[in-house]
Amino acid sequence: MSPAVGGQSRAEGASVPTATQLPTGPEKVEAVRRMFDTIAGRYELVNGIVSLGMDRGWRHRCIDALELPVGSLVLDVACGTGDLCRELDRRLLRPVGVDLSSGMLAHARSPGPLVLADAVFSPFRTATFDGAVSGFALRNVTDLGVLFVELARVTRPGGRMSLLDLAEPEAQLLRLGHRLWTNYAVPLVGSALSDAAAYRYLPRSFAYLPPAHRVVELLEHAGFVAVEHELLSGGISQLYTATRKHEAGGP
Ligand SMILES: C[S@@+](CC[C@H](N)C(=O)[O-])C[C@H]1O[C@@H](n2cnc3c(N)ncnc32)[C@H](O)[C@@H]1O
């Protein structure tokens, strides 16, 4: 296998998703948009069940790691139905959500403004935000390198970023259990409550995740410093945190 768009994907280019192939480039953007439009109505319900409620704790950790003062303006990248926006608001931070799925935004509950856009071509002015967060979206973005450059642009120097996603645990036994859960239980729950194809995509979407050292490299290249990678819950979830570099002379 060779790296695809932006060195992000480990999947080879294919226009139609099959059991073994995943789309890349503009086809991926459209496939992702359609999929989330389809599952939006029950997204939060299914999410809570398939993560066994653990997503709550991971979201808390994601926002804790921002370490931003009350009143800070924070972009929730690929905000979906607004889970992280609501949590930001509970912490007295000011959320702005952006997502490319109108279906997800139609089902969103958020105290802050929501913007329908591809986060890679964001409509925000340079250095608008004190920070940015993202939940479970890294696998779904077509080119992580381009996204990170865009996030560096819209985040002020010294601003903070905290990106959460799923991961595959390293420990053998946990990895086996995790594979059984994501390959069999998740599609079953998904097909009972939502859309079977979308929840068959979940285990396959792990192939899009670059290794941690590559994500760190992409973040540093985009203009972030103090990049840290943390595994959560035995490695079934992961968090990248970073600080936006000051233009000259480091942070
Ligand atoms: C798994 S959901 C996560 C939703 C939410 N962040 C959460 O924590 O539950 C992934 C979201 O990423 C959005 N998305 C994927 N690529 C995007 C992009 N390039 N720009 C904006 N949103 C994107 C999808 O529409 C979807 O709502």
The ligand as a Gaussian input file, in Angstrom:
#p B3LYP/6-31G(d) Opt

LIG

0 1
 C      -17.878000      10.958000      13.661000
 S      -18.628000      12.511000      13.371000
 C      -18.131000      13.426000      14.777000
 C      -19.110000      14.474000      15.200000
 C      -18.742000      15.240000      16.470000
 N      -17.480000      15.921000      16.317000
 C      -18.681000      14.364000      17.673000
 O      -17.757000      14.519000      18.470000
 O      -19.578000      13.531000      17.861000
 C      -17.593000      13.162000      12.100000
 C      -18.099000      14.486000      11.556000
 O      -17.087000      15.030000      10.716000
 C      -17.741000      15.770000       9.698000
 N      -16.727000      16.048000       8.676000
 C      -15.960000      15.160000       8.018000
 N      -15.109000      15.788000       7.191000
 C      -15.326000      17.122000       7.351000
 C      -14.758000      18.294000       6.785000
 N      -13.795000      18.222000       5.874000
 N      -15.232000      19.497000       7.166000
 C      -16.233000      19.587000       8.070000
 N      -16.808000      18.502000       8.641000
 C      -16.373000      17.289000       8.288000
 C      -18.894000      14.867000       9.315000
 O      -19.881000      15.531000       8.575000
 C      -19.357000      14.409000      10.705000
 O      -20.344000      15.252000      11.226000

